[in-house]
């Protein structure tokens, strides 16, 4: 999004939320970040001014706490996938699940598992995410959730 340095990427969230809170002008990515943060009030205090410790904190799975930056980043990735229909066909699947749940945020939360699996597989193999396998995971999720055939 803005480099590969974890602290720098986290600062983008802090800055976007600060700008949104102050009514300042933002670019399109900052608006998207602020929208996602706005939908997660549980993470807003983490992004408050003076809370610099959040930038360096590790969120180990064994701690039992979700990494808020990863969580919000997955929302952003899903919204970008839907907006660009990349990988091909993902927009229709996301739309179908969103219509079924009646709540975009709920649909995205359900979609985080197949997206996370695709990213984990890519990291494990030191390769690119397998888009076909990812779309198939989403198709199965949509079919299992809706009880219907997923959109093509």
ChimeraX commands (.cxc) that place a marker at each C-alpha (Angstrom):
marker #1 position 0.00,0.00,0.00 radius 0.5
marker #1 position 2.72,2.48,0.99 radius 0.5
marker #1 position 5.86,0.36,1.17 radius 0.5
marker #1 position 6.85,-2.76,3.00 radius 0.5
marker #1 position 7.88,-1.29,6.33 radius 0.5
marker #1 position 5.31,-2.31,8.94 radius 0.5
marker #1 position 5.57,0.87,11.01 radius 0.5
marker #1 position 5.22,3.09,7.94 radius 0.5
marker #1 position 2.18,1.18,6.77 radius 0.5
marker #1 position 0.62,1.44,10.22 radius 0.5
marker #1 position 1.31,5.19,10.27 radius 0.5
marker #1 position -0.83,5.48,7.13 radius 0.5
marker #1 position -3.80,4.19,9.16 radius 0.5
marker #1 position -3.04,6.59,12.02 radius 0.5
marker #1 position -2.72,9.54,9.65 radius 0.5
marker #1 position -5.85,8.68,7.67 radius 0.5
marker #1 position -7.90,8.39,10.86 radius 0.5
marker #1 position -6.44,11.67,12.17 radius 0.5
marker #1 position -7.37,13.45,8.95 radius 0.5
marker #1 position -10.86,11.97,8.96 radius 0.5
marker #1 position -11.38,12.93,12.60 radius 0.5
marker #1 position -10.30,16.50,11.85 radius 0.5
marker #1 position -12.28,16.83,8.63 radius 0.5
marker #1 position -9.13,17.30,6.57 radius 0.5
marker #1 position -8.76,16.57,2.86 radius 0.5
marker #1 position -7.77,12.99,2.06 radius 0.5
marker #1 position -6.81,11.04,-1.01 radius 0.5
marker #1 position -8.92,8.07,-2.11 radius 0.5
marker #1 position -6.86,5.50,-0.20 radius 0.5
marker #1 position -7.00,7.55,2.98 radius 0.5
marker #1 position -10.79,7.83,2.60 radius 0.5
marker #1 position -11.04,4.05,2.20 radius 0.5
marker #1 position -8.89,3.47,5.27 radius 0.5
marker #1 position -10.90,5.99,7.30 radius 0.5
marker #1 position -14.14,4.32,6.18 radius 0.5
marker #1 position -12.90,0.94,7.39 radius 0.5
marker #1 position -11.62,2.40,10.67 radius 0.5
marker #1 position -14.97,4.15,11.12 radius 0.5
marker #1 position -16.71,0.79,10.88 radius 0.5
marker #1 position -14.48,-0.64,13.61 radius 0.5
marker #1 position -14.91,1.47,16.75 radius 0.5
marker #1 position -12.95,-1.12,18.73 radius 0.5
marker #1 position -9.80,-0.13,16.79 radius 0.5
marker #1 position -10.25,3.64,16.86 radius 0.5
marker #1 position -8.56,4.16,20.27 radius 0.5
marker #1 position -5.48,2.37,18.95 radius 0.5
marker #1 position -5.11,5.05,16.29 radius 0.5
marker #1 position -5.49,8.00,18.67 radius 0.5
marker #1 position -2.76,10.64,18.82 radius 0.5
marker #1 position 0.04,9.75,21.20 radius 0.5
marker #1 position -0.52,6.02,20.97 radius 0.5
marker #1 position 2.80,5.34,19.21 radius 0.5
marker #1 position 3.24,1.97,20.92 radius 0.5
marker #1 position 0.64,0.50,18.57 radius 0.5
marker #1 position 3.03,0.95,15.66 radius 0.5
marker #1 position 5.63,-1.45,17.05 radius 0.5
marker #1 position 3.32,-3.94,18.72 radius 0.5
marker #1 position 3.30,-7.54,17.57 radius 0.5
marker #1 position -0.04,-9.29,17.46 radius 0.5
marker #1 position 0.82,-12.95,17.87 radius 0.5
marker #1 position -2.03,-15.39,17.24 radius 0.5
marker #1 position -1.25,-17.15,20.51 radius 0.5
marker #1 position -2.17,-13.93,22.35 radius 0.5
marker #1 position -5.73,-14.48,21.20 radius 0.5
marker #1 position -6.06,-10.96,19.85 radius 0.5
marker #1 position -6.66,-10.09,16.22 radius 0.5
marker #1 position -4.10,-7.88,14.55 radius 0.5
marker #1 position -6.22,-4.78,13.86 radius 0.5
marker #1 position -4.03,-3.66,10.96 radius 0.5
marker #1 position -4.26,-7.04,9.27 radius 0.5
marker #1 position -8.00,-7.14,9.87 radius 0.5
marker #1 position -8.57,-3.69,8.40 radius 0.5
marker #1 position -6.13,-4.42,5.57 radius 0.5
marker #1 position -8.19,-7.47,4.59 radius 0.5
marker #1 position -11.32,-5.28,4.44 radius 0.5
marker #1 position -9.46,-2.88,2.17 radius 0.5
marker #1 position -8.20,-5.70,-0.04 radius 0.5
marker #1 position -11.70,-7.13,-0.41 radius 0.5
marker #1 position -13.14,-3.72,-1.32 radius 0.5
marker #1 position -10.43,-3.19,-3.89 radius 0.5
marker #1 position -11.09,-6.65,-5.33 radius 0.5
marker #1 position -14.79,-5.87,-5.61 radius 0.5
marker #1 position -14.13,-2.48,-7.19 radius 0.5
marker #1 position -11.75,-3.87,-9.81 radius 0.5
marker #1 position -13.24,-7.37,-10.19 radius 0.5
marker #1 position -9.80,-8.78,-9.74 radius 0.5
marker #1 position -9.44,-11.68,-9.70 radius 0.5
marker #1 position -12.05,-12.01,-12.41 radius 0.5
marker #1 position -15.46,-13.00,-11.06 radius 0.5
marker #1 position -14.80,-11.99,-7.46 radius 0.5
marker #1 position -17.12,-8.96,-7.59 radius 0.5
marker #1 position -20.18,-11.09,-8.38 radius 0.5
marker #1 position -19.32,-13.50,-5.57 radius 0.5
marker #1 position -18.80,-10.70,-3.05 radius 0.5
marker #1 position -22.04,-9.06,-4.18 radius 0.5
marker #1 position -23.95,-12.33,-3.85 radius 0.5
marker #1 position -22.68,-12.94,-0.33 radius 0.5
marker #1 position -23.37,-9.32,0.63 radius 0.5
marker #1 position -26.96,-9.58,-0.64 radius 0.5
marker #1 position -27.42,-12.81,1.30 radius 0.5
marker #1 position -26.06,-11.44,4.58 radius 0.5
marker #1 position -27.62,-8.02,4.07 radius 0.5
marker #1 position -24.46,-6.48,5.50 radius 0.5
marker #1 position -21.24,-5.69,3.61 radius 0.5
marker #1 position -19.14,-5.82,6.77 radius 0.5
marker #1 position -20.51,-9.25,7.69 radius 0.5
marker #1 position -19.86,-10.54,4.18 radius 0.5
marker #1 position -16.30,-9.22,4.30 radius 0.5
marker #1 position -15.71,-10.86,7.68 radius 0.5
marker #1 position -16.76,-14.19,6.18 radius 0.5
marker #1 position -14.55,-13.62,3.13 radius 0.5
marker #1 position -11.47,-12.98,5.26 radius 0.5
marker #1 position -10.91,-16.68,5.82 radius 0.5
marker #1 position -10.47,-17.66,2.15 radius 0.5
marker #1 position -8.47,-14.49,1.49 radius 0.5
marker #1 position -6.24,-15.18,4.49 radius 0.5
marker #1 position -5.75,-18.78,3.34 radius 0.5
marker #1 position -4.73,-17.61,-0.12 radius 0.5
marker #1 position -2.24,-15.14,1.33 radius 0.5
marker #1 position -0.89,-17.73,3.78 radius 0.5
marker #1 position -0.41,-20.25,0.95 radius 0.5
marker #1 position 1.44,-17.65,-1.12 radius 0.5
marker #1 position 3.67,-16.73,1.81 radius 0.5
marker #1 position 4.38,-20.37,2.61 radius 0.5
marker #1 position 5.39,-21.13,-0.98 radius 0.5
marker #1 position 7.14,-17.77,-1.51 radius 0.5
marker #1 position 5.01,-17.23,-4.60 radius 0.5
marker #1 position 2.06,-15.27,-5.86 radius 0.5
marker #1 position -1.43,-16.04,-4.56 radius 0.5
marker #1 position -3.20,-18.70,-6.62 radius 0.5
marker #1 position -6.11,-16.62,-7.91 radius 0.5
marker #1 position -8.04,-19.60,-9.27 radius 0.5
marker #1 position -7.80,-21.46,-5.96 radius 0.5
marker #1 position -8.83,-18.32,-4.08 radius 0.5
marker #1 position -11.89,-17.73,-6.28 radius 0.5
marker #1 position -12.84,-21.39,-5.86 radius 0.5
marker #1 position -12.62,-21.05,-2.07 radius 0.5
marker #1 position -14.88,-18.01,-2.26 radius 0.5
marker #1 position -17.30,-19.88,-4.55 radius 0.5
marker #1 position -17.56,-22.71,-2.02 radius 0.5
marker #1 position -18.08,-20.25,0.83 radius 0.5
marker #1 position -20.84,-18.47,-1.07 radius 0.5
marker #1 position -22.51,-21.76,-2.00 radius 0.5
marker #1 position -22.30,-23.09,1.56 radius 0.5
marker #1 position -23.57,-19.82,3.03 radius 0.5
marker #1 position -26.38,-19.11,0.61 radius 0.5
marker #1 position -27.41,-22.67,-0.21 radius 0.5
marker #1 position -27.37,-21.70,-3.89 radius 0.5
marker #1 position -24.98,-21.92,-6.76 radius 0.5
marker #1 position -22.53,-19.05,-6.66 radius 0.5
marker #1 position -22.51,-16.47,-9.42 radius 0.5
marker #1 position -20.28,-17.32,-12.34 radius 0.5
marker link #1:1,2 radius 0.2
marker link #1:2,3 radius 0.2
marker link #1:3,4 radius 0.2
marker link #1:4,5 radius 0.2
marker link #1:5,6 radius 0.2
marker link #1:6,7 radius 0.2
marker link #1:7,8 radius 0.2
marker link #1:8,9 radius 0.2
marker link #1:9,10 radius 0.2
marker link #1:10,11 radius 0.2
marker link #1:11,12 radius 0.2
marker link #1:12,13 radius 0.2
marker link #1:13,14 radius 0.2
marker link #1:14,15 radius 0.2
marker link #1:15,16 radius 0.2
marker link #1:16,17 radius 0.2
marker link #1:17,18 radius 0.2
marker link #1:18,19 radius 0.2
marker link #1:19,20 radius 0.2
marker link #1:20,21 radius 0.2
marker link #1:21,22 radius 0.2
marker link #1:22,23 radius 0.2
marker link #1:23,24 radius 0.2
marker link #1:24,25 radius 0.2
marker link #1:25,26 radius 0.2
marker link #1:26,27 radius 0.2
marker link #1:27,28 radius 0.2
marker link #1:28,29 radius 0.2
marker link #1:29,30 radius 0.2
marker link #1:30,31 radius 0.2
marker link #1:31,32 radius 0.2
marker link #1:32,33 radius 0.2
marker link #1:33,34 radius 0.2
marker link #1:34,35 radius 0.2
marker link #1:35,36 radius 0.2
marker link #1:36,37 radius 0.2
marker link #1:37,38 radius 0.2
marker link #1:38,39 radius 0.2
marker link #1:39,40 radius 0.2
marker link #1:40,41 radius 0.2
marker link #1:41,42 radius 0.2
marker link #1:42,43 radius 0.2
marker link #1:43,44 radius 0.2
marker link #1:44,45 radius 0.2
marker link #1:45,46 radius 0.2
marker link #1:46,47 radius 0.2
marker link #1:47,48 radius 0.2
marker link #1:48,49 radius 0.2
marker link #1:49,50 radius 0.2
marker link #1:50,51 radius 0.2
marker link #1:51,52 radius 0.2
marker link #1:52,53 radius 0.2
marker link #1:53,54 radius 0.2
marker link #1:54,55 radius 0.2
marker link #1:55,56 radius 0.2
marker link #1:56,57 radius 0.2
marker link #1:57,58 radius 0.2
marker link #1:58,59 radius 0.2
marker link #1:59,60 radius 0.2
marker link #1:60,61 radius 0.2
marker link #1:61,62 radius 0.2
marker link #1:62,63 radius 0.2
marker link #1:63,64 radius 0.2
marker link #1:64,65 radius 0.2
marker link #1:65,66 radius 0.2
marker link #1:66,67 radius 0.2
marker link #1:67,68 radius 0.2
marker link #1:68,69 radius 0.2
marker link #1:69,70 radius 0.2
marker link #1:70,71 radius 0.2
marker link #1:71,72 radius 0.2
marker link #1:72,73 radius 0.2
marker link #1:73,74 radius 0.2
marker link #1:74,75 radius 0.2
marker link #1:75,76 radius 0.2
marker link #1:76,77 radius 0.2
marker link #1:77,78 radius 0.2
marker link #1:78,79 radius 0.2
marker link #1:79,80 radius 0.2
marker link #1:80,81 radius 0.2
marker link #1:81,82 radius 0.2
marker link #1:82,83 radius 0.2
marker link #1:83,84 radius 0.2
marker link #1:84,85 radius 0.2
marker link #1:85,86 radius 0.2
marker link #1:86,87 radius 0.2
marker link #1:87,88 radius 0.2
marker link #1:88,89 radius 0.2
marker link #1:89,90 radius 0.2
marker link #1:90,91 radius 0.2
marker link #1:91,92 radius 0.2
marker link #1:92,93 radius 0.2
marker link #1:93,94 radius 0.2
marker link #1:94,95 radius 0.2
marker link #1:95,96 radius 0.2
marker link #1:96,97 radius 0.2
marker link #1:97,98 radius 0.2
marker link #1:98,99 radius 0.2
marker link #1:99,100 radius 0.2
marker link #1:100,101 radius 0.2
marker link #1:101,102 radius 0.2
marker link #1:102,103 radius 0.2
marker link #1:103,104 radius 0.2
marker link #1:104,105 radius 0.2
marker link #1:105,106 radius 0.2
marker link #1:106,107 radius 0.2
marker link #1:107,108 radius 0.2
marker link #1:108,109 radius 0.2
marker link #1:109,110 radius 0.2
marker link #1:110,111 radius 0.2
marker link #1:111,112 radius 0.2
marker link #1:112,113 radius 0.2
marker link #1:113,114 radius 0.2
marker link #1:114,115 radius 0.2
marker link #1:115,116 radius 0.2
marker link #1:116,117 radius 0.2
marker link #1:117,118 radius 0.2
marker link #1:118,119 radius 0.2
marker link #1:119,120 radius 0.2
marker link #1:120,121 radius 0.2
marker link #1:121,122 radius 0.2
marker link #1:122,123 radius 0.2
marker link #1:123,124 radius 0.2
marker link #1:124,125 radius 0.2
marker link #1:125,126 radius 0.2
marker link #1:126,127 radius 0.2
marker link #1:127,128 radius 0.2
marker link #1:128,129 radius 0.2
marker link #1:129,130 radius 0.2
marker link #1:130,131 radius 0.2
marker link #1:131,132 radius 0.2
marker link #1:132,133 radius 0.2
marker link #1:133,134 radius 0.2
marker link #1:134,135 radius 0.2
marker link #1:135,136 radius 0.2
marker link #1:136,137 radius 0.2
marker link #1:137,138 radius 0.2
marker link #1:138,139 radius 0.2
marker link #1:139,140 radius 0.2
marker link #1:140,141 radius 0.2
marker link #1:141,142 radius 0.2
marker link #1:142,143 radius 0.2
marker link #1:143,144 radius 0.2
marker link #1:144,145 radius 0.2
marker link #1:145,146 radius 0.2
marker link #1:146,147 radius 0.2
marker link #1:147,148 radius 0.2
marker link #1:148,149 radius 0.2
marker link #1:149,150 radius 0.2
marker link #1:150,151 radius 0.2
marker link #1:151,152 radius 0.2
view
